[in-house]
């Protein structure tokens, strides 16, 4: 293996800027050296991203897609949960209103008012048990 060729910073700059460098001939006259820098081929999308990296890129894309989908799913579940909690609160309110109305209707004074309209009256003496006499 040979060691890499070391280029001085000035020479490096001249080569990659594609500028001609000035060189003196053996006799002392200045001659212009033409620099031929290797031209880079036009890069397409597939040459910039090497094909060996595509599976990793697709893997990262899939994880990002799953992350976004999970966020949407979680938000939808939270909205559904909040709607159910609101419905439960509403049903609980209806239950308490109905229970209060029913407990009010079970009071003796309220029952006697409703029964008076039917012509029934409150008992004065306690009820008694009827029994059949054996012959």
NORNORGI-V16395 format. One record per backbone hydrogen bond with DSSP energy under -1.0 kcal/mol. CO is the residue of the C=O (numbers start at 0). NH is the residue of the N-H. Records with the same first field share a line. If there is no record, write none. Layout:
CO: NH ; NH
This chain:
7: 11
8: 12
9: 13
10: 14
11: 15
12: 16
13: 18
20: 32
22: 30
28: 24
30: 22
43: 47
44: 48
49: 52
52: 56
53: 57
54: 58
55: 59
56: 60
57: 61
58: 62
59: 63
60: 64
61: 65
62: 66
63: 67
64: 68
65: 69
66: 70
67: 71
68: 72
69: 73
70: 74
71: 75
72: 76
73: 77
74: 78
75: 79
76: 80
77: 81
78: 82
79: 83
80: 84
81: 85
82: 86
83: 87
84: 88
85: 89
86: 90
87: 91
88: 92
89: 93
90: 94
91: 95
92: 96
93: 97
94: 98
95: 99
96: 100
97: 101
98: 102
99: 103
100: 104
101: 105
106: 110
107: 111
108: 112
109: 113
110: 114
111: 115
114: 117 ; 119
115: 118
